[in-house]
Amino acid sequence: MADVLSENRNIGAITEEEQEILRSKTVLIAGCGGLGGFCADMLSRLGIGCLVLCDCDEFEPSNLNRQLYSNVTTLGINKAVATSRYITQHSLCKVRTYPMRITKSNAYALTENCDLVIDALDNVQTRFELEKACEKRGIPMITGGISHWYGQVSVIFPGDNSLEKIFGTAPVKKRPPVLGFVAANIASCEVAEACKTLLGYPSLRHKLLIIDLKDFSAKILPLN
């Protein structure tokens, strides 16, 4: 009943029929840190029926500046596990938890029975493995990235090969500095795109949204 009452505030922005569609969906969140924690929270409050949370890392002090579920009580606890505990406190959303690293050998299995994948990773190579798994499953992936004051979001459907267009053959860089409000902002955009994609609205497919919060600028680049 609590979920149904909270979802009443969604109606009007989306229809009751669309809310029912969202309740029937399962979304995998790959990475439960800066982007993934906010995505998990917002998707559960949106009324997604089931979340699959995957992360191999534990919360550490350096996460406290930007990761929603990182606090003094969760330090040393796996991020997916801790996020699941919080989600189930305020939502009837079902949660499946996988405290493991996403690899070439398990990416396909992790996406089983999922309708959509949220890429909240900070490893480019793992993103490519996830994109391949989504293509095999025939499901879309929302990809997001953050650095300093800015971030980016795109929607990838099977066969688009958008990650190659976004990252090319650029060498893997060290983890950049990230501000907390940037993570929250880009995560919001990823969740908005997830909602639109699941409901069949036009999305950022074949496009890359880039947002710079230092000068409040945004632009959409074509991915042709």
C-alpha positions in Angstrom: 0.0 0.0 0.0 2.8 2.4 0.8 4.3 2.1 -2.7 0.9 2.6 -4.3 0.3 5.8 -2.3 3.8 7.2 -3.0 3.3 6.5 -6.7 0.1 8.7 -6.7 2.4 11.7 -7.0 3.7 10.2 -10.3 0.3 10.2 -11.9 -0.3 13.2 -14.1 3.4 13.3 -15.1 2.9 9.7 -16.3 -0.4 7.8 -16.6 -1.7 5.0 -14.4 -1.1 2.6 -17.3 2.5 3.7 -17.6 3.0 3.3 -13.9 1.8 -0.3 -14.2 4.3 -0.8 -17.0 7.1 0.5 -14.8 6.0 -1.9 -12.0 6.5 -4.8 -14.3 10.1 -3.9 -15.3 13.4 -5.2 -14.0 16.5 -2.9 -14.3 20.1 -3.9 -13.7 22.3 -1.2 -12.2 25.9 -1.9 -12.9 27.9 -0.1 -10.3 26.4 1.2 -7.0 28.7 4.1 -6.2 28.3 7.7 -7.2 25.9 7.3 -10.1 24.5 3.9 -9.2 23.4 4.7 -5.7 21.4 7.7 -6.8 20.0 5.7 -9.7 18.9 2.9 -7.4 17.2 5.3 -5.1 15.3 7.2 -7.8 14.3 4.1 -9.7 12.9 2.5 -6.6 10.9 5.6 -5.8 9.7 5.8 -9.4 8.1 2.4 -8.9 10.3 0.0 -10.9 9.3 -3.5 -9.9 12.7 -5.1 -9.5 16.3 -3.8 -9.3 19.3 -6.0 -9.9 22.3 -4.4 -8.1 25.9 -5.4 -9.0 29.1 -4.0 -7.6 32.4 -5.7 -6.4 33.6 -2.8 -4.2 33.1 -1.9 -0.6 32.4 1.6 0.6 35.5 3.5 1.7 36.2 7.0 3.2 37.0 8.5 -0.3 33.4 7.7 -1.3 31.8 9.9 1.4 31.8 13.1 -0.7 29.4 11.8 -3.4 28.0 8.3 -2.9 24.5 8.4 -1.5 24.7 5.3 0.7 28.3 5.8 1.8 28.3 6.8 5.5 30.0 5.8 8.8 27.8 2.8 9.2 28.4 1.3 5.7 32.2 1.8 5.4 33.7 -1.6 4.6 30.4 -3.1 3.4 29.9 -4.1 -0.2 28.2 -1.3 -2.1 25.5 -3.4 -3.7 24.6 -5.0 -0.4 24.4 -1.7 1.5 22.4 -0.1 -1.2 19.9 -3.0 -1.2 19.5 -2.6 2.6 18.5 1.0 2.2 16.2 0.5 -0.8 14.2 -2.1 1.0 13.6 0.2 4.0 11.5 2.7 1.9 10.3 0.6 -1.0 8.5 -2.6 -1.8 10.7 -2.9 -4.9 12.2 -6.3 -5.2 16.0 -6.3 -5.1 18.5 -8.9 -6.3 22.1 -8.3 -5.2 25.3 -9.5 -6.8 28.5 -8.4 -4.9 30.8 -9.2 -7.8 32.8 -7.8 -10.6 31.2 -7.7 -14.0 33.4 -9.6 -16.5 33.2 -10.9 -20.0 32.2 -14.3 -18.6 29.3 -13.2 -16.4 27.9 -10.1 -18.0 25.4 -12.0 -20.1 24.1 -14.0 -17.1 23.7 -10.9 -15.0 21.4 -9.3 -17.6 19.0 -12.4 -17.6 15.4 -11.4 -17.3 16.3 -7.7 -17.3 14.4 -5.1 -19.4 17.1 -2.4 -19.2 20.6 -1.8 -17.9 21.9 1.3 -16.2 25.7 1.7 -16.8 27.1 3.5 -13.7 30.6 2.1 -14.0 33.9 3.8 -13.9 35.7 1.3 -16.1 35.6 1.7 -19.8 36.4 -1.9 -20.7 33.7 -3.2 -18.5 31.2 -0.9 -20.1 32.0 -2.5 -23.5 31.4 -6.0 -22.0 28.1 -4.8 -20.7 27.2 -3.3 -24.0 27.9 -6.7 -25.7 25.7 -8.5 -23.2 22.8 -6.1 -23.7 23.1 -6.6 -27.5 22.9 -10.3 -27.1 19.9 -9.9 -24.8 18.2 -7.4 -27.1 17.8 -4.8 -24.3 18.7 -1.1 -24.1 21.5 0.4 -21.9 21.6 3.8 -20.4 25.3 4.9 -20.1 26.5 7.8 -17.9 29.9 9.2 -16.9 31.1 11.9 -14.6 34.3 13.9 -14.1 35.1 17.1 -12.2 32.0 19.5 -12.8 30.6 17.7 -15.8 29.0 14.5 -17.0 27.5 12.8 -20.0 24.5 10.5 -20.8 23.4 8.4 -23.8 20.9 5.7 -24.6 22.2 2.6 -26.4 20.1 0.1 -28.2 21.3 -3.3 -29.5 23.5 -2.8 -32.6 24.1 0.9 -32.0 27.7 0.4 -30.9 27.6 3.8 -29.3 30.4 3.3 -26.7 32.9 3.1 -29.5 31.7 6.4 -30.9 31.8 7.9 -27.4 35.2 6.5 -26.2 36.9 5.5 -29.4 40.3 4.0 -28.6 41.2 6.5 -25.9 43.5 5.0 -23.3 42.0 4.3 -19.9 42.6 7.2 -17.5 42.9 7.3 -13.8 39.8 7.9 -11.8 39.1 11.7 -12.0 37.9 13.9 -9.2 34.1 14.1 -9.0 31.8 16.4 -7.1 28.7 15.0 -5.4 26.1 17.2 -7.0 27.5 16.2 -10.4 26.8 12.5 -9.6 23.3 13.3 -8.5 22.6 15.4 -11.6 23.8 12.9 -14.1 22.1 10.0 -12.3 18.9 12.0 -12.5 19.4 12.2 -16.3 20.1 8.5 -16.5 16.9 7.7 -14.6 14.9 10.1 -16.8 16.2 8.3 -19.9 15.5 4.9 -18.4 11.9 5.9 -17.7 11.4 7.3 -21.2 13.0 4.3 -22.8 10.9 1.8 -20.8 7.7 3.7 -21.7 8.6 4.1 -25.4 9.2 7.9 -25.4 11.9 9.5 -27.6 15.3 9.4 -25.9 18.9 10.2 -26.3 19.5 7.3 -28.6 22.2 8.1 -31.2 22.9 11.3 -29.1 25.3 12.3 -26.3 24.1 14.8 -23.7 27.0 16.7 -22.1 26.3 18.8 -19.0 28.8 21.2 -17.4 27.5 22.4 -14.0 30.3 25.0 -13.6 28.9 27.3 -16.2 25.4 25.6 -16.4 25.8 24.7 -20.1 24.4 21.7 -21.9 24.7 20.4 -25.4 23.6 17.3 -27.3 26.0 15.8 -29.8 24.9 13.4 -32.6 26.5 9.9 -32.5 26.5 9.0 -36.2 
